[in-house]
Amino acid sequence: MSARASKPPGLTASTLGVLGKDLLLEWRGRTRVNATVFFAVVTLLLFSFAVGPEHALLVKNAAGYLWLAVLLASTLSLGEAFRSEQDNQALEGLRLVPVDARGIFVGKAVANALLLWLLALLLVPFAMALYGVTPVGSLAQLSGILWLGCAAISAPGTLYAAITSQTRARDVLLPLLLFPILVPALVGAVSATKLVLDGDPMGEMASWTTLLAVFNVMYWLLCAVLFGRVIEE
């Protein structure tokens, strides 16, 4: 009985525990959520001001503006995900339990992906009203693409946030490390979103969603393996 009691929590238990902790902290504080939403909305407004009254150009580039707002706002969200862990030495406590390092990564990455996905869903009606876009495809299809894109940002973003959280210049290093990695995912997400908004007469949706799916599988597996080495440093 004592051996069972001392057995470390498995991958699923670790993942659910970290995920529940992060979501509960966000629900109680909401500081990161409020700042991220405000920053993303302001970013969309700045894009519309920069382009000016060219309605056709706004409609044409609406998908790109939407994803750039999500991407830029993600640096705030991902950076804060580990700031509290470092300040309160919570990550050190998790390592001493011990829990599966992969569970810590998956729990925090899923929490980050959920927050980014909700942010993207909130931005969609705002962007449609601001840019005058009427989507041709279904909202369910758009929601799925948003999830794939946000998950693609979250996996490497969580890993790099853990790395940069241990440095003084973390706010500068995170986007410098993250943005080049996300180029394929960003291209796929923007292209797929544009097809939902404008229509897909050539049947290109499958190729872009496949790109996003492959990117997610590769980076979620790779980052889960590497995360244990990162937090042990």
Secondary structure, DSSP 8 states (H G I E B T S, - for coil): -HHHHTS---HHHHHHHHHHHHHHHHHHH-HHHHHHHHHHHHHHHHHHHHH-S-HHHHHHTHHHHHHHHHHHHHHHHHHHHHHHHHHTTHHHHHHHTT--HHHHHHHHHHHHHHHHHHHHHHHHHHHHHHHT---SS-HHHHHHHHHHHHHHHHHHHHHHHHHHTTSTTHHHHHHHHHHHHTHHHHHHHHHHHHHHHH--TT--HHHHHHHHHHHHHHHHHHHHHHHHHHHH-
